[in-house]
């Protein structure tokens, strides 16, 4: 049989382990969603457990739907800086996804600036 390592040297994983790890992460992130706006004509959600069903045309993109947060580093004309970012990929049952991105600068202590 072949090597257990991939071309990058990483040990190949099990699909079952990946699904189990995602289920564990979901216990922590299941409540994340975008705010509910009562004046929208159709409900909009980033949480696949509530709201309209995801369009069958978008099933391949299902892993993208959610609220994603993180920190990074950038470089501008005045030097390097840290920033935070949140990306929301949501849907309303149509055959398209909604994308919203927000970012902000962080100071040396990691606080919003």
N, C-alpha and C positions, 0 to 999 in steps of 0.2 A: 504494500500500500504506500501511498505518498506521504509526504511530510505533514505533520499537524500544524505547521506554521504557514501563514499566508506570505505573499511576496514581500510584504513590509516587515516580516518578522513577528507579526502579531499571531497569537494562537487563535486558530479558528474557533468560533463560538458555536453554540447550539442555538437554533431558532427557538427552541423551547425555553432556554435560559433567557434569551432576549425578551420573550413575551412575559416571562415571570418577573424579570426586572422592571419592565414597563408597568406591570400590574402593581408592583410595590411602589413605584414612583407615583402612580395614579392615586394611591391612598393619601398622599400629601398634597396633590395638585387638583383633585377632583372638584373642589369648591371654587377654583378660579374661574371667573367669567367676566365678561364685559358688563358695564352697568346696564340695567334694564331701562329703556326709554319708552314710556307709555304712548308717545305720540308717533311712533313708527307704524306704517301701514302693515308691516309684516314683522314678526318677532325675529330678532337677530341674536345669534349666540356663538360663543367660542367654546362652549362646553357641549360635547356631543351627547351627553347624558340627558339634556333637556332641550326643548324647542323642536323646531322642524327637523325632519330627517335629512341627512346629507344626500344630495342628488346622486343617483347612481353614476352619472357622468364624472363625478369627482372622487370616486372611491379610491383611486390611485393616489390622490392628494390628501387623504384622510390624516396621515401622520403630521401634516402641517397645521391642521386646525388646532388652535389653542392660544394660550397666553404665554409668551416667551420673554424672560427677563435675564439681563446679564450686565456685566461691566466690561469695559475695554479701555484701550489706550489709543490716543490719536496724536497726530503731529500737525501743527498749524504754523503760520508765519511767526508766532510768538513762542514756539517751543512745543514740547510734549504736554499732554494733558490726559486726565482720566475722565471717563464718561460712563453713564448708565444708559441703558436702552430697554425699552419694552416694545415688543411687536405683538400685535393681536391679529390673528388670522381667524376670521369668523365667516358664518354663512347664514342664509335665511331660507334655505331649501331650494334656491335657484341653481342654475348650472354654472355658477361662478363663485369665487371666494372674495371676501372683503379683506383688505389689508390696511392696517393702521400702524404707524411707527412713531414713537416718541423717543427723544433722547435729551440728556441733560448733562452738564458738566459736574464733576465731583471735585471737591477740594482734597488736600493732602490727607485729611482724616476720613475721606470717603463719604462726606456729607454733601447734600445737594447744594449747588452753588448757582 
